Amino acid sequence: MTQFYKVKWLRLIILSLSCLLLVLTVSLSQATEQKQLKVAVEPVFAPFEFKSATGELQGFDVDLIRAIGEAAGFTVEFQTIAFDGIIPALQAGTVDAAVGAMTITPERARAVSFSRPYFKAGLAIAVQTKNQNIRSLDDLQGKKIAVQIGTTGAETAKKIPNADVRTFNEAVLALQELRNGNVDAVINDAPTTLYALRTGNLSGIRITGDFLTEEYYGIPTPLNSQNLPLINQGLTTILNDGTYQKIYQKWFNTQPPPLPQSIPGIEQTTQPANSLQFLSVIFNALPVLLAGALVTLALASISAFLGLLGGSLLGIARLSSLSWLRWIARAYVDFFRGTPLLVQIFMIYFGIPALIQSLGIQFTFDRFIAAVVALSCNGAAYIAEIVRAGIQSIELGQSEAARSLGLNPVQTMRYLRSCTSFNKGLPKKEKSERKGVIKI
Ligand code: GLN
């Protein structure tokens, strides 16, 4: 009996000790765990943020925020968010900060709280090398200009009288548009355009005239964020201890220019935006959204019609007795159904002109036509399969019956009705009796 109690006590002591150990380890790890900030980034703006060939996130901003974290005692968890979605994400509190070569502007400073400036930049106009007519903003009146959506470049372009401004999700796509000759100029941050010209295969493009603006980049955080003093403190530390210089030199091969503590004329709001201001954003966006909806409607109806025509022909080709025709149709269908639609649109809009131009032939694509071509080609592949399956769903017996009645293939297609459509409305029993009926 005593032996039994001894074992019981021993078990109890071991259990309590293990619990104590567990509690101690958890609280110790919490105490030593560093603060982690969720930082938004869109890695398509080299050399500030982009992905290496192996898919690794890199760039000036990436190195900078990591160094700031090291100096201020926090770690960084990156989250990919499109550039024009960064401010809404900060306002919603989904992320703690962002690095995106974001220019500190008065409008943005009303929506988010910026760190002290960390980079001096400016906008520049890029044109095709052979273009000698464009030297300044005034020369861009009535011209076609490509910009990245939601950027200071896009804002500047909007103010040019009669300009046809085309927006792209990424600056490199806007530059590609210029290379293809679809636009006359691109307005973009000079460091990015220069980097793209230096490293990319954007031959035939140059920067014209002087920089249009003087801009400073800042790290945006939600309004009145508690992390902002931490970020500013880290930034000041690395500016003073030489780390900033090292990072600058690594990406730009030159000494950094001096940076101001703050930007004169830009008031940083400390009050959150009121709900009415929020509503005005929606009202301002309505006309653009409606115009976009109309374009979508036009695109959908034209490409559905063309897709139906092409798809019907392809569907018949899929069942042809000529094996080479069957294989061509099959390859087409597999290609268009097996690759993402966005890739197809890019290949048609950017790829085809680049390919034709590399052969020395001048060729450009209208945006609307390119979209119609891509959507129709894609739709045709899907419709082809519907047509093929529809034809094949008709029993062989019915085609044989048609042939025995002397109908040729066209007549068979025209008059042979599937029992389902002919029997519509008949009671179930009668339907099955009538199976295989041909109506001529
Ligand atoms: N500096 C520009 C802006 O803030 C562009 C930044 C970007 O595209 N990442 O609007």
Residues whose N, C-alpha, C, O or C-beta is under 5 A from the ligand:
A	BS01	LIG	F45 F83 G100 A101 M102 T103 G150 T151 T152 D189
